[in-house]
């Protein structure tokens, strides 16, 4: 059996993904809306707004009892003054304060990443630490980053560890070769794209690794198949848009909004412990919460399951699968 030896409590079935908190101008009451809706699991990362999401989340949680919420953050990127990058791998351009994202999967880098996140969050510990998007650094993940997380878990600084990625082959390797508790699989187990169910989720079941499903609307395509601009961070290909519209047509014939089916789908799998919801406004979050209460008949699930294999070829070819 993989994972920590101390039994860990399960994550709540719903979590709030804080990527939108990294953008300027996000409504200040968004976290209040999430909390009022009963959400107590919050996922964040240094990458979101170069630390802004963590700081905003930390300020909000400072007024709540620690035992009432669960936090996951991510490691693998340090936020450093650009003049201290020292020729290392950087991402993007420096922000207005001159801070740039620096990749660092060394043991020291992982430890520093966690320390910096705790400082921004104003917390003494986080519940889950996830290695963030090590797509091009899988050897480093196996050799140094995840062993560092294992040690931090044994010291009690974090309760559980894992990896978050947008692709299934890399996740499968890390599930098979390392001692993690969770994966956060983004975009690969959705009503439209179910590639994670083919081998990754069965592997997780065998290894005792639980799953957090993120980006379950495929970067907005399952929220609005007609107007969404991107799929997997690239312009939506015509065949992918057509596939999303097919899914919507099936839902419509059963009288169920596409959003309702899309948000409820991941949680049907026994290996998925949590579905992350994202929102850029309180109104958008309220719409999602209402969609989660919409009844979905078994006949619709059966028809969508039958359609999935037919649509699979339309989704092939992207880097992130």
Residue, then its C-alpha position, 0 to 999 in steps of 0.5 A: x500500500x502506498x501513501x502515509x502510514x498514518x490514516x488520513x481523513x478523506x477530503x470533502x467531496x467538493x473543493x474550491x480551486x483558487x486560480x481565479x484569485x490570482x487575477x486582479x479585480x476578482x470579487x472580494x466576496x467570492x471566498x465568502x460565497x464559497x464558505x457560505x455554500x459549505x465549501x471547506x476545502x481550498x486548493x491553491x498554488x504559488x503559480x496563481x498570480x505569483x503568490x496573490x491567490x495564496x495571500x488572499x486565501x490566507x487573509x480570508x482563512x485567518x478569521x476562521x478556526x483552523x480545524x474547520x478547513x482543509x488547504x492544499x497548495x503546490x510546490x516546484x515553483x519558487x517566486x524570486x526576484x528576477x535578478x536572483x534567478x541565477x540562470x535557472x529555468x524561469x516561466x513567464x515575465x517578472x510581475x510588477x514587483x519584479x518577481x518571477x517563477x523559477x522551477x526548482x525540484x531539488x530537495x532544498x527547493x521543495x522545502x523552500x517552496x513549502x515554507x514560502x507558501x506557509x508564510x503567504x497563507x499564514x498557516x503553520x501547516x497545509x493538509x496536502x502538498x502537490x508537486x505542480x506540473x512536473x511534465x518535463x521534469x519527471x526524473x527530477x520528480x522521482x529522484x528528488x521532489x517527491x522524496x522531499x515531500x515524503x520526508x516533509x510528510x513524515x515530519x508532520x508538516x503536511x498530512x498528505x502529498x501528491x502530484x497535479x498535472x494535466x496529462x495521464x502518462x506522467x501521472x501514471x508513472x508517478x503513481x506507479x513509482x512513488x509513494x504519494x497519497x493523491x493525484x490532482x488530474x486536471x481536464x482528463x476526467x471530465x464528461x467530455x474527456x475520459x482518458x484518465x479512466x482507461x488506465x490511470x484511475x485503475x492504477x490509482x485504485x491498485x496503488x491506494x492513491x485517491x483522485x482530485x478531479x480539476x478543470x472539470x469543465x475543460x477550460x470552459x468548453x463544457x460551460x459554453x460549447x459555442x463560445x469557449x475559446x480554448x481547450x487544453x490551453x489551445x484554440x478549440x479545434x472544430x472537431x472538439x467543439x463538435x464533440x462538446x455540442x454532441x454531449x450538450x444535445x444528449x443532456x438537452x434531450x433528457x432535460x438536464x443542463x450540460x453544466x449540471x452533468x459536467x459538474x456531477x460526472x467526476x464524483x461518480x467514480x469511486x476513486x475520485x474523492x474530490x471535485x474542484x470547482x472554479x469560479x471568477x465571480x460569486x454569481x458563477x459559483x452560485x450557478x455551479x452550486x445550483x447545478x450540483x443539486x440538479x437531478x440527473x437520471x441514470x438514463x442520461x448517464x448511460x447514454x453519455x457513457x455510450x457516447x464517450x467512446x464514439x467521441x474519443x478520436x476527436x480528442x486525440x492528438x493534444x499534448x496533455x492527454 
